[in-house]
Amino acid sequence: MNKKIVVAGVFSASIALGIFGYIYLPEMVTVQVDLSGNPSNIYPKMMAIASQTILSFAGAMGYYFSKKREKKWLVLAAVGLIVSVITLVYNI
């Protein structure tokens, strides 16, 4: 698969999730839940969105520029997107 298409897809999805999160998430976002299902760690909205977006961008750029072990970078980008989706589902 063409690396440019994959990177563009990850960037687009990450930016779309970030914009959606900025619009719909509350000011304080739950990022960690304890075993009983209660929120145990909260972050400001901008910090939560930025950390997930940076994780996805770093994975995509690592995938694009790597010659070996490309899969681990792609997994990192996917984890960033999955964390964004989980954060949105839990907090909305």
KAHU-V215500 format. One record per residue. N is the residue number from 1. RES is the residue in one small letter. PSI is psi in degrees with one decimal (NA if undefined). Layout:
{{N | RES | PSI} {N | RES | PSI}}
This chain:
{{1 | m | 144.4} {2 | n | 127.9} {3 | k | -34.6} {4 | k | -36.8} {5 | i | -42.3} {6 | v | -46.7} {7 | v | -42.2} {8 | a | -38.4} {9 | g | -43.1} {10 | v | -44.0} {11 | f | -45.7} {12 | s | -46.1} {13 | a | -40.9} {14 | s | -42.6} {15 | i | -42.0} {16 | a | -44.0} {17 | l | -37.2} {18 | g | -43.3} {19 | i | -44.6} {20 | f | -42.7} {21 | g | -39.5} {22 | y | -35.9} {23 | i | -43.0} {24 | y | -18.0} {25 | l | 150.5} {26 | p | 169.7} {27 | e | -35.2} {28 | m | 121.1} {29 | v | 132.5} {30 | t | 123.2} {31 | v | -9.1} {32 | q | 138.2} {33 | v | 138.8} {34 | d | -179.2} {35 | l | -25.9} {36 | s | 0.0} {37 | g | 6.1} {38 | n | 144.0} {39 | p | 130.5} {40 | s | -10.8} {41 | n | 130.2} {42 | i | 148.7} {43 | y | 157.6} {44 | p | 151.0} {45 | k | -45.4} {46 | m | -37.6} {47 | m | -40.3} {48 | a | -45.6} {49 | i | -43.6} {50 | a | -41.9} {51 | s | -39.0} {52 | q | -39.6} {53 | t | -42.9} {54 | i | -38.9} {55 | l | -45.4} {56 | s | -44.3} {57 | f | -42.9} {58 | a | -41.7} {59 | g | -42.0} {60 | a | -42.0} {61 | m | -38.3} {62 | g | -40.4} {63 | y | -43.3} {64 | y | -40.5} {65 | f | -6.3} {66 | s | 146.2} {67 | k | -32.1} {68 | k | 154.7} {69 | r | 47.4} {70 | e | -29.6} {71 | k | -37.5} {72 | k | -34.6} {73 | w | -37.8} {74 | l | -36.0} {75 | v | -40.0} {76 | l | -43.4} {77 | a | -41.1} {78 | a | -38.3} {79 | v | -41.6} {80 | g | -41.3} {81 | l | -40.9} {82 | i | -40.8} {83 | v | -37.9} {84 | s | -45.2} {85 | v | -44.0} {86 | i | -41.6} {87 | t | -42.3} {88 | l | -45.3} {89 | v | -42.0} {90 | y | -33.6} {91 | n | -10.9} {92 | i | NA}}
